[in-house]
Amino acid sequence: MSAPRFYLDQPLAPGARFSLPAGPARHAARALRLAVDDAITLFNGRGGEYVARIERIHKDEVAVAITGFAEIERESRLRVMLAQGISSGERMDYTLQKAVELGVAAIQPIAAKRSVVKLTGERVDKRIAHWQGVVASACEQCGRNQVPTVAAPLTLAGWLGQYAGGRLLYLSPLAEARLADLPGPTATEDCLVAGPEGGFEADEIAALHAAGAIPVRLGPRVLRTETAALAALAVMQTLWGDF
């Protein structure tokens, strides 16, 4: 069985000794019931992973020592940004979690006109922090050592006005083309755009067309917002990635 993995947003180096932050410490001591001398894996999103050993456990304090470093990466050769229309509650969490498992490189939440959740003020920062935590936890689970960044939410028009990446693909049940009909990526990164519950409004679709986005469909069935992007990412990994 592989060693439990913990993401720590701090400098790490072989030979370092320190106590785990409160959250990872509670998870290690209470949920996983780890013991002294158990091996764990640490990563900080800056490349590679660190082998560590638990030296002491006292209530919720877990002291560890880093014993080695491995230049291991599990990133996909397919670089995809996901621009996801904000959906409600657990739907958005589920989409982000599984998108990370499917190798997405970055995430741009889109405050679409039909998004049920409307974020303002302090709620924006709290939700970004929550989503970033979901992403980090997904990296712990799936073995990734690079942690995708969740950007601040933008309207679709606002984001399109500053997007300077590669090919834009957007999911539409009315499209004629399938992902399998498209050539492989020619730029360093594709961007997949998926709408919220109810999809995009007509003016948002017009903005996508004006930006040169290519509409693609996922068969004759209409998929839910928490399903569509994940199905598309799986297809893209099969066609052009590491599946």
C-alpha positions in Angstrom: 0.0 0.0 0.0 1.3 3.4 -0.9 2.2 5.9 1.8 -0.4 8.6 2.7 0.1 11.8 0.8 -0.1 15.3 2.3 0.0 18.7 0.5 1.9 21.4 2.5 2.1 24.9 1.1 5.6 25.6 2.5 9.3 25.0 1.7 10.3 21.4 2.0 13.8 19.9 2.0 15.5 16.6 2.9 16.7 16.6 6.5 14.0 19.1 7.7 12.1 18.4 10.9 8.8 20.0 11.8 5.2 19.5 13.0 2.5 19.1 10.4 -0.1 21.9 10.2 -3.3 21.4 12.2 -5.4 20.0 9.4 -3.0 17.4 8.0 -2.0 16.5 11.6 -5.6 15.8 12.6 -6.1 13.7 9.4 -3.0 11.7 10.1 -3.6 11.1 13.8 -7.3 10.7 13.9 -8.6 9.6 10.5 -5.7 7.6 9.2 -4.5 6.5 12.7 -0.9 6.7 11.7 1.8 5.7 14.2 5.4 6.7 15.0 7.8 5.4 12.3 5.1 5.3 9.6 6.1 6.6 6.2 4.3 9.5 4.6 4.7 11.4 1.4 4.8 15.2 1.3 4.6 17.6 -1.6 4.3 21.4 -1.9 3.3 21.8 -5.6 6.7 23.0 -6.6 7.8 19.8 -8.2 8.6 16.3 -7.0 7.6 14.7 -3.7 9.3 14.1 -0.3 9.6 10.9 1.7 9.1 11.5 5.4 8.8 9.6 8.6 6.6 10.3 11.6 8.8 10.9 14.7 6.3 11.8 17.3 2.5 11.9 17.9 1.0 13.7 20.8 -2.7 14.3 20.7 -3.1 16.3 17.4 0.6 17.2 17.1 2.4 15.1 14.5 6.2 15.7 14.2 7.9 14.4 11.0 11.3 14.2 9.5 11.9 14.4 5.7 14.3 11.6 4.7 14.4 11.9 0.9 13.2 13.5 -2.3 12.0 12.0 -5.6 11.7 13.9 -8.8 8.4 12.2 -9.7 5.7 13.9 -11.7 2.4 12.4 -12.9 1.3 15.3 -15.1 -0.5 14.6 -18.4 1.3 15.5 -21.6 -2.0 17.1 -22.6 -2.3 20.6 -21.2 -5.9 21.6 -20.7 -7.4 24.6 -18.9 -11.0 24.1 -17.7 -13.2 27.2 -17.8 -16.2 25.9 -15.9 -19.5 27.7 -15.4 -20.0 28.0 -11.6 -22.6 25.4 -10.4 -24.2 25.0 -7.0 -22.8 23.3 -3.9 -21.3 19.9 -4.3 -21.7 19.9 -8.1 -18.8 22.4 -8.5 -16.7 20.5 -5.9 -17.3 17.2 -7.7 -16.4 18.7 -11.1 -13.1 20.3 -9.8 -12.1 17.1 -7.9 -12.6 14.8 -10.9 -11.1 17.3 -13.4 -7.9 17.3 -11.3 -7.9 13.5 -11.4 -8.3 13.7 -15.1 -5.2 15.9 -15.4 -6.6 19.4 -15.9 -3.8 22.0 -15.7 -5.7 25.0 -14.5 -9.2 26.0 -13.6 -11.1 29.2 -14.4 -14.5 29.5 -12.7 -17.0 31.4 -14.9 -19.7 33.5 -13.3 -22.2 32.8 -16.1 -25.6 34.5 -16.4 -27.4 31.2 -15.6 -25.1 30.3 -12.7 -27.2 29.6 -9.7 -24.5 30.6 -7.3 -23.8 34.4 -7.2 -20.6 35.3 -5.4 -19.9 38.8 -4.1 -17.6 40.4 -1.5 -16.0 38.1 1.1 -17.8 35.1 -0.3 -15.6 35.2 -3.4 -12.3 34.8 -1.4 -13.8 32.1 0.8 -15.1 30.1 -2.2 -11.8 30.3 -4.0 -10.0 29.1 -0.9 -12.5 26.2 -0.6 -12.1 25.2 -4.3 -8.3 25.4 -4.0 -8.6 23.0 -1.0 -10.7 20.6 -3.0 -8.0 20.7 -5.8 -5.2 20.1 -3.3 -7.0 17.2 -1.7 -7.6 15.7 -5.2 -3.9 15.9 -5.8 -3.2 14.1 -2.6 -5.5 11.3 -3.6 -4.5 10.9 -7.3 -0.7 11.3 -6.9 -0.1 14.6 -8.7 2.7 16.8 -7.3 1.7 19.9 -9.3 -1.4 21.6 -7.9 -3.6 23.3 -10.5 -4.5 26.9 -9.7 -8.1 28.0 -9.3 -8.4 31.5 -10.6 -10.8 34.2 -9.3 -14.2 33.9 -10.9 -14.9 36.1 -14.0 -17.8 36.7 -16.3 -17.4 34.8 -19.6 -17.0 38.1 -21.5 -14.4 39.3 -19.0 -12.4 36.2 -19.2 -12.5 35.9 -23.0 -11.3 39.5 -23.2 -8.0 38.5 -21.5 -7.6 34.9 -22.6 -4.4 34.5 -24.6 -3.9 30.7 -24.6 -4.4 28.0 -27.2 -7.4 26.5 -28.9 -10.8 27.2 -27.4 -13.4 24.4 -27.3 -16.8 24.8 -25.8 -19.4 22.1 -25.1 -22.7 22.5 -26.9 -25.5 19.9 -27.5 -26.3 21.8 -30.7 -22.8 21.4 -32.2 -22.1 19.2 -35.2 -18.5 18.3 -34.5 -17.3 15.8 -32.0 -14.0 15.8 -30.2 -13.0 12.8 -32.3 -13.5 14.9 -35.4 -10.9 17.5 -34.4 -7.2 17.3 -35.0 -4.9 17.0 -32.1 -3.8 20.1 -30.2 -1.4 22.3 -32.0 -0.8 24.8 -29.2 0.8 24.2 -25.8 -2.6 24.3 -24.1 -6.2 23.8 -25.0 -9.1 25.4 -23.1 -12.3 23.5 -22.5 -15.3 25.7 -21.8 -18.4 24.2 -20.0 -21.5 26.0 -19.0 -23.4 25.9 -15.7 -26.9 24.5 -15.0 -29.0 25.6 -17.9 -26.0 26.3 -20.2 -24.9 29.7 -21.5 -27.1 32.6 -22.6 -27.3 33.5 -26.3 -25.0 36.5 -25.9 -22.5 34.4 -24.1 -22.5 31.9 -26.9 -22.1 34.7 -29.4 -19.1 35.9 -27.4 -17.6 32.4 -27.6 -18.0 32.4 -31.4 -16.5 35.8 -31.7 -13.5 34.6 -29.8 -13.0 31.7 -32.3 -14.2 29.0 -29.9 -15.0 25.6 -31.6 -18.4 24.1 -30.5 -18.3 20.4 -29.8 -20.9 17.9 -28.7 -20.8 14.8 -26.6 -23.2 12.5 -28.4 -27.0 13.0 -28.7 -27.6 13.2 -25.0 -27.6 16.3 -22.9 -25.2 15.9 -20.0 -25.5 17.6 -16.6 -23.0 20.4 -15.8 -21.1 18.2 -13.3 -20.8 15.5 -15.9 -20.1 17.2 -19.2 -16.6 18.6 -18.7 -15.5 15.4 -17.1 -16.7 13.3 -20.0 -15.0 15.7 -22.4 -11.7 15.6 -20.5 -11.7 11.8 -20.5 -12.3 11.8 -24.2 -9.5 14.3 -24.8 -7.1 12.2 -22.7 -8.1 9.2 -24.7 -7.6 10.9 -28.0 -4.5 13.1 -27.3 -3.3 12.4 -23.8 -2.1 9.6 -21.6 -5.1 7.3 -21.5 
